[in-house]
Amino acid sequence: MLRFLILSGYFELMMYLQVSGKLDQFINVHYRYLAIISMILSLLLALVQLFRWVKNDQEEHDHHGADHDHGLKKPHQRAIAYILLALPIMVGLLFPTVSLDTTIVQAKGFQFPVSQESVGDPEVQTQYLQPNTSLYYNKSDYQKQMDKLMKKYSKDGVLQITDENYLDVMELIYNYPSEFLGRKIIYQGFIYHAKQDAAENNFVFRFGIIHCVADSGVFGLLVHLPKGVTVKNDEWVRVEGTIGTDFYQPLKRELPTVAAAKVVKISAPKNQYVYHSF
């Protein structure tokens, strides 16, 4: 019976995340089909367990319909196993799902290209500023991927960044800043004020997911706002400007920047995350 309840709980949790749209805050939306497959498998396995439970009950088995754990003889072993199996369901139901904002950036700061806490842990690659998908390709395949994207986005004209190409274009700009110097750019994101001594720098960021929330990060560019324009942390803006480069002292390196000609405050999008398309 407990197996049926746990498996049906997995099914109901995945269904809830799908219907509510909260699944997008855990995994790359391009992997949604995997969540659907797991949901279907959970339902099928739950039905199998229900059938076995009813059959055993009807046959008045020696254990009166109780589940059999041939590999786990002791009650405390079975209890621990069931608790571990049910843990993802409890976490999914009891912990609130919230969109990330500048408070996470303020708490952790940002490093380049990956955060210090992820170093040495191949399973957790939290990234900042630059999306770095070289972690998921061998060297030759990664270069082919970059060459393909450069061919697509190195043409003249305004570089329009959308939700669909956000991470691709940001990675190109950081990898090949000289190729985009002087290029007009339009993109949107939320403002983050990075304070360093008496100076304050403005970044326009988006939170992005490469595969899942474990390798999520905050990605964007240092933006020089026009004179007289003031914006607050977490306010969403649409930026139009020209790509350049500046030396950023806190990171002791040259960063691509945007000299903004126009900054318009906008409403936050319904889904504030962007995703990498593999």
C-alpha atoms as one frame of an Amber mdcrd trajectory, in Angstrom:
protein
   0.000   0.000   0.000   2.784   2.420   0.901   4.486   1.775  -2.430   1.275
   2.667  -4.246   0.885   5.885  -2.250   4.495   6.955  -2.854   4.383   6.228
  -6.600   1.006   7.918  -7.010   2.476  10.841  -5.031   5.290  11.152  -7.589
   2.710  11.184 -10.371   0.581  13.834  -8.661   3.610  16.000  -7.838   4.874
  15.937 -11.427   1.361  16.652 -12.693   1.109  19.622 -10.315   4.474  21.032
 -11.425   3.475  20.644 -15.069   0.044  22.266 -14.705   1.216  25.085 -12.424
   4.211  25.919 -14.626   6.604  25.594 -11.668   8.547  22.822 -13.391  10.259
  25.539 -15.455  12.044  26.705 -12.287  13.674  23.314 -11.738  14.780  22.053
 -15.169  15.481  23.283 -18.672  12.122  23.508 -20.457  13.621  21.615 -23.395
  13.764  18.558 -21.118  10.069  18.684 -20.279   9.521  15.421 -22.160  11.661
  13.598 -19.573   9.387  14.830 -16.796   6.362  13.634 -18.749   7.945  10.192
 -19.245   8.736   9.914 -15.521   5.179  10.940 -14.696   3.726   8.235 -16.945
   6.088   5.585 -15.544   5.156   6.572 -11.982   1.477   6.142 -12.806   2.020
   2.729 -14.415   4.129   1.491 -11.486   1.547   2.820  -9.034  -1.182   0.858
 -10.823   0.975  -2.285 -10.685   1.425  -1.857  -6.937  -2.299  -1.243  -6.498
  -3.091  -4.433  -8.423  -0.642  -6.443  -6.285  -2.042  -5.004  -3.067  -5.650
  -5.815  -4.026  -4.693  -9.315  -5.175  -2.824 -10.078  -1.940  -5.724  -8.732
   0.089  -8.203 -10.925  -1.752  -6.061 -14.004  -1.273  -5.745 -13.294   2.465
  -1.991 -13.606   2.334  -0.002 -14.548   5.410   0.791 -10.881   6.018  -2.800
  -9.824   5.415  -2.047  -7.732   2.400   1.023  -5.962   3.775   3.821  -5.117
   1.410   6.746  -7.558   1.227  10.296  -6.303   1.448  12.368  -9.413   0.813
  15.598  -7.417   0.913  14.655  -5.411   4.033  13.667  -7.679   6.905  13.795
  -5.249   9.834  10.999  -2.683  10.376  13.408   0.240  10.802  15.097  -0.618
   7.484  11.748  -0.544   5.704  10.849   2.720   7.428  14.107   4.378   6.322
  13.640   3.129   2.743  10.101   4.512   2.525  11.126   7.846   4.046  13.930
   8.244   1.479  11.554   7.382  -1.357   8.956   9.848  -0.099  11.468  12.650
   0.601  11.280  14.281  -2.883   7.486  14.407  -2.574   7.666  16.058   0.847
  10.233  18.596  -0.386   8.134  19.374  -3.471   4.996  19.922  -1.392   6.357
  21.623   1.714   9.046  23.969   0.353   7.832  27.057  -1.547   8.946  27.686
  -5.117  10.054  31.259  -5.721  11.737  33.068  -8.591  15.307  34.160  -7.969
  16.114  37.836  -7.640  19.035  40.086  -6.761  19.072  38.917  -3.146  20.768
  35.673  -4.247  23.393  37.686  -6.137  23.960  39.939  -3.134  24.269  36.950
  -0.816  26.770  35.063  -2.955  28.339  37.812  -5.019  29.389  36.721  -8.463
  32.566  35.215  -9.799  33.881  34.587 -13.266  33.356  32.192 -14.933  32.045
  29.859 -12.188  31.357  30.358  -8.505  33.915  29.299  -5.925  31.536  26.912
  -4.174  31.165  24.849  -7.349  34.885  24.284  -7.855  35.739  20.624  -7.366
  32.109  19.473  -7.548  31.297  18.345 -11.101  27.621  17.970 -10.213  27.156
  21.618  -9.199  28.340  24.256 -11.649  26.646  27.491 -10.641  27.678  30.109
 -13.180  27.799  33.888 -13.229  27.987  36.512 -15.987  29.006  34.172 -18.815
  27.157  30.982 -19.758  29.900  28.386 -20.151  28.650  25.301 -21.982  32.190
  24.073 -22.666  31.661  22.039 -19.482  29.271  19.796 -21.422  31.194  19.298
 -24.686  34.601  18.027 -25.640  36.896  20.713 -27.022  36.317  20.085 -30.743
  32.529  19.759 -30.425  32.345  22.931 -28.371  34.311  24.859 -30.986  32.001
  23.573 -33.720  29.039  24.758 -31.672  30.558  28.224 -31.225  31.457  28.464
 -34.923  27.888  27.580 -35.854  26.467  30.233 -33.543  28.977  32.863 -34.706
  27.925  32.259 -38.303  24.326  32.867 -37.255  24.822  35.981 -35.117  27.926
  37.697 -36.540  25.972  39.416 -39.311  25.642  43.200 -39.358  22.618  44.910
 -37.897  21.017  45.143 -34.480  21.718  42.200 -32.192  18.281  41.362 -30.855
  18.436  39.110 -27.793  15.295  37.138 -26.957  14.343  34.552 -24.342  15.146
  31.810 -26.862  18.670  32.938 -27.821  19.690  34.771 -24.620  22.243  32.259
 -23.329  23.662  31.515 -26.794  24.311  35.183 -27.582  25.679  35.996 -24.131
  28.168  33.150 -24.428  29.305  34.441 -27.820  29.723  38.007 -26.572  31.930
  36.865 -23.680  33.919  34.449 -25.835  34.467  36.844 -28.756  33.980  40.405
 -27.451  36.086  41.974 -30.198  33.746  40.535 -32.841  30.810  42.482 -31.392
  32.465  45.822 -30.627  30.339  48.731 -31.840  27.359  46.458 -32.510  23.919
  47.745 -31.577  22.177  45.504 -29.048  18.687  45.220 -27.578  17.893  43.003
 -24.619  15.983  42.972 -21.363  16.558  41.833 -17.799  16.561  43.009 -14.197
  18.874  45.596 -12.714  21.561  44.658 -10.210  23.657  47.360  -8.548  27.144
  46.023  -7.791  28.794  48.253  -5.203  32.571  48.391  -4.995  33.923  50.930
  -2.498  32.511  54.300  -3.601  31.706  53.127  -7.114  28.497  51.477  -8.226
  28.149  49.452 -11.401  24.897  48.468 -13.042  24.352  45.039 -14.520  21.313
  43.867 -16.448  20.881  40.178 -15.715  18.663  37.188 -16.387  18.639  33.977
 -14.387  19.337  31.076 -16.709  19.241  27.300 -16.521  21.675  25.183 -18.543
  20.309  21.723 -17.673  18.658  22.055 -14.271  18.624  24.357 -11.261  21.939
  22.826 -10.062  23.810  24.547 -12.920  21.689  27.692 -13.016  23.288  31.100
 -12.865  22.856  34.809 -13.403  23.938  36.016 -16.850  24.175  39.451 -18.400
  26.264  42.515 -19.136  27.648  45.553 -17.382  25.518  48.475 -18.576  26.439
  52.159 -18.541  23.123  53.933 -18.027  22.381  57.280 -19.727  22.780  60.357
 -17.552  19.733  61.109 -15.459  18.375  57.560 -15.594  17.919  55.894 -12.217
  16.636  52.391 -11.633  16.328  50.197  -8.549  17.485  46.663  -7.869  15.153
  44.061  -9.391  13.444  46.542 -11.689  13.063  45.130 -15.176  14.325  47.183
 -18.101  14.676  47.016 -21.859  18.127  48.226 -22.875  19.154  49.589 -26.272
  22.786  50.495 -26.744  26.198  49.724 -28.183  28.549  46.922 -27.171  31.979
  47.875 -25.902  34.510  46.660 -23.340  35.774  48.013 -20.005  38.203  46.854
 -17.364  36.213  45.733 -14.312  38.415  46.148 -11.265  36.626  43.750  -8.842
  37.229  40.854 -11.238  40.494  42.283 -12.576  39.608  41.621 -16.177  38.108
  43.164 -19.285  34.359  42.697 -19.564  31.978  43.318 -22.457  29.688  46.245
 -21.683  26.726  48.120 -23.115  26.721  51.895 -23.481  22.973  52.346 -23.188
  21.302  54.950 -25.373  17.811  54.064 -24.174  16.543  52.316 -21.041  12.832
  51.617 -20.637  11.276  50.135 -17.497   9.100  47.120 -18.251   7.032  44.578
 -16.360   8.734  41.359 -15.309   7.910  38.485 -17.687   5.683  35.660 -16.493
   8.648  33.268 -16.698  11.755  35.116 -15.605  14.165  32.308 -16.532  15.960
  31.667 -19.804  17.157  28.242 -20.954  19.930  26.804 -23.091  18.807  24.929
 -26.187  20.908  21.814 -26.785
